[in-house]
Amino acid sequence: MELFVSKTLKPFLVIFGVITMFPGMMTLSPEAGLLRLFQLKMVPEHTIMVQHWGLMIFLVGLLMVVSVFKPQLTFPVMLYAALQKAGM
C-alpha cells in the first residue's frame, strides 16, 4: 500500500496543484477571470476580494506542487488544501 501511495501521490499533487492555480488569473485580471471561470460579471466593489481569493487559491496550488519536491511539506500542505477546499 505504501508503494502505491508513493507512486501516485506525486503526480496527483502536480496535476491538481496546477489545476488549483488556474484562479490565479483573477489576481491580475479579476473581470476576465470571473467571466472565464465562473461566467460571472464583475462588480467593481468586489475587485479586491476577488483578487485576494485568486491569489490565495493560486498559492495553495503552488504549495501543492512545491510539496512534491519538499517531502516534509506534503502532509501540512495536503491538510491545509483539504480544509481550504472543504470551506469553499
Secondary structure in CASP SS format (residue, H / E / C, confidence):
PFRMAT SS
TARGET T0000
AUTHOR 0000-0000-0000
METHOD secondary structure of the structure
MODEL  1
M C 1.00
E H 1.00
L H 1.00
F H 1.00
V H 1.00
S H 1.00
K H 1.00
T H 1.00
L H 1.00
K H 1.00
P H 1.00
F H 1.00
L H 1.00
V H 1.00
I H 1.00
F H 1.00
G H 1.00
V H 1.00
I H 1.00
T H 1.00
M C 1.00
F H 1.00
P H 1.00
G H 1.00
M H 1.00
M H 1.00
T H 1.00
L H 1.00
S C 1.00
P H 1.00
E H 1.00
A H 1.00
G H 1.00
L H 1.00
L H 1.00
R H 1.00
L H 1.00
F H 1.00
Q C 1.00
L C 1.00
K C 1.00
M C 1.00
V C 1.00
P H 1.00
E H 1.00
H H 1.00
T H 1.00
I H 1.00
M H 1.00
V H 1.00
Q H 1.00
H H 1.00
W H 1.00
G H 1.00
L H 1.00
M H 1.00
I H 1.00
F H 1.00
L H 1.00
V H 1.00
G H 1.00
L H 1.00
L H 1.00
M H 1.00
V H 1.00
V H 1.00
S H 1.00
V H 1.00
F H 1.00
K C 1.00
P H 1.00
Q H 1.00
L H 1.00
T H 1.00
F H 1.00
P H 1.00
V H 1.00
M H 1.00
L H 1.00
Y H 1.00
A H 1.00
A H 1.00
L H 1.00
Q H 1.00
K H 1.00
A H 1.00
G C 1.00
M C 1.00
END
